[in-house]
Each structure stands twice: as structure tokens, then as C-alpha cells.
Amino acid sequence: MSNSKQEGTVKFFNSSKGFGFITDNDSKKDIFVHISGLVDDIRDGDHVMFETVNGKKGLNAINVALIQD
């Protein structure tokens, strides 16, 4: 589990299905995000701050919040 905040860009998020992916700015890896891990509503292309936890299939983003530009 990572307690440090990371930044990334929403690659895509399907609000009707409740999941999507965030591309991490540093590693360039795609990280799964479930609607339950959101602090703010997100859309494709949004810049976000998040934490990660280990899930069944890899890293999951939690505490996902918009970065105000």
C-alpha cells in the first residue's frame, strides 16, 4: 500500500459502469479506478491526485481527487 499522493491523468472513466483508468504521471502505467475510490466526479482528461492500494489484479487508485488548474 502506498500512502504517498501521486498525480495522473484520467485515461477514461465510464460512470455508468463505475470504473476506469488513470495514467500515472511518473510511471506512465495505467491504474484501475473504481467509482468507490472517488472523492470528486472525474472525466476523461482530468488531472487528479490519488493514492494506490494493491488489488486482486494490480494497483487500484483510491482517494481520487481533482487537481484544480
N, C-alpha and C positions, 0 to 999 in steps of 0.2 A: 504494500500500500504506500502511496506517495502522498504526503501532506503538503508538499510544495505546490504552489499555484503554477499552472502552465498556461500559455496562451496559444490560441489557434484560430482557424477559420472554419466555419460550418461548411462542409463539403456538400451535404444535403441533409434535409430533415423532413420526414413525412409525418406531419402532425396527425393525420387520420390513422396511421399505423403505429405512431408513437415511438419512432426510433429514427436514427440517422447516424452520420459520421462527422467527426471533427478532424481536420488535418492539423497535427501538432506543428507549431512554427519551428521548433528546434529539430526534431527528429524527422519531420515530414511524413510520419506514419499516420495512418487513419485510425482513429479511436472511436469505438462504438459508444453511442449515447442513447439512453432510454429516456422517455418523457419523465419518468420518476426522478431523474437526476438533474432536472432543470430548475433553476432559480427564476429565470426570465424566459419568456417566449423567444424562440430563436427561428431564424430563417436562413436559407441558403446565402452564403457570402458574409454573414455576420462575423465580426471579430468577438471572440469570447475568452473568458478566463475560466479555468476548471481545475479539478483535482482528478487523480486516477486511482482506481482500485482494480485488483485482479478479479476478473470474472471467469466464467466457465470456458470461454473461448478466447481469452486475452484481456487486454486492458479495457476498462469501462470508464467513461468520463462521468463525474458527479459534481454537484455544486456548480453547474454551468451557469455563468452569468455574463451578460453583455458587457463589452467594454465600450464606454461612451467615447466616440471620436470627437 
